[in-house]
Amino acid sequence: MSEKIKKLYRSRSNRMLFGVCGGLGSFFKLDPNIFRIIFIFLAFMGGSGLFIYLVLVLLIPGEGGKRIEDDGLKEINEFKKRAEEKIQDVVRKIKKK
């Protein structure tokens, strides 16, 4: 009778941005790409997918049990840094042409 209670966490290993889809996939035992496709579809169909995703980033704790604000927004800063690096790579490639 001691059934283990499943908890929803943002994934640290299966993530593209913040691990929301990886966490949902693990919780529901589905491929996280299904959730990624749903969020992208909803984002293009009125923007609600982006809003829902951002709300889930703030509400779902990471695998360590901390919410995003508890981490001092460290993950957002890491995402910003990676995005800036990719933008700089694209700019360099464009300048070469």
TACORTA-V784874 format. One record per pair of residues at least 12 apart in sequence whose ideal C-beta (glycine too) atoms are under 7 Angstrom apart, sorted by the first residue. I is the first residue (numbers start at 0). J is the second residue. D is the distance in Angstrom with one decimal. If there is no record, write none. Layout:
# TACORTA-V784874
i:I j:J d:D
i:I j:J d:D
This chain:
# TACORTA-V784874
i:5 j:26 d:6.1
i:7 j:22 d:5.9
i:7 j:26 d:4.8
i:7 j:59 d:5.7
i:8 j:22 d:5.1
i:8 j:59 d:6.6
i:8 j:60 d:5.9
i:8 j:61 d:6.2
i:8 j:62 d:4.7
i:9 j:22 d:4.6
i:9 j:59 d:5.1
i:9 j:60 d:7.0
i:9 j:61 d:4.8
i:9 j:62 d:6.9
i:10 j:22 d:4.7
i:10 j:25 d:6.1
i:10 j:62 d:6.6
i:11 j:61 d:6.5
i:11 j:62 d:4.8
i:13 j:31 d:5.7
i:15 j:35 d:6.8
i:16 j:78 d:6.1
i:17 j:56 d:4.7
i:17 j:74 d:5.9
i:18 j:61 d:7.0
i:19 j:52 d:6.0
i:19 j:55 d:4.8
i:19 j:56 d:5.9
i:19 j:59 d:6.3
i:20 j:34 d:4.0
i:20 j:35 d:4.8
i:20 j:38 d:6.9
i:22 j:59 d:6.1
i:38 j:52 d:5.1
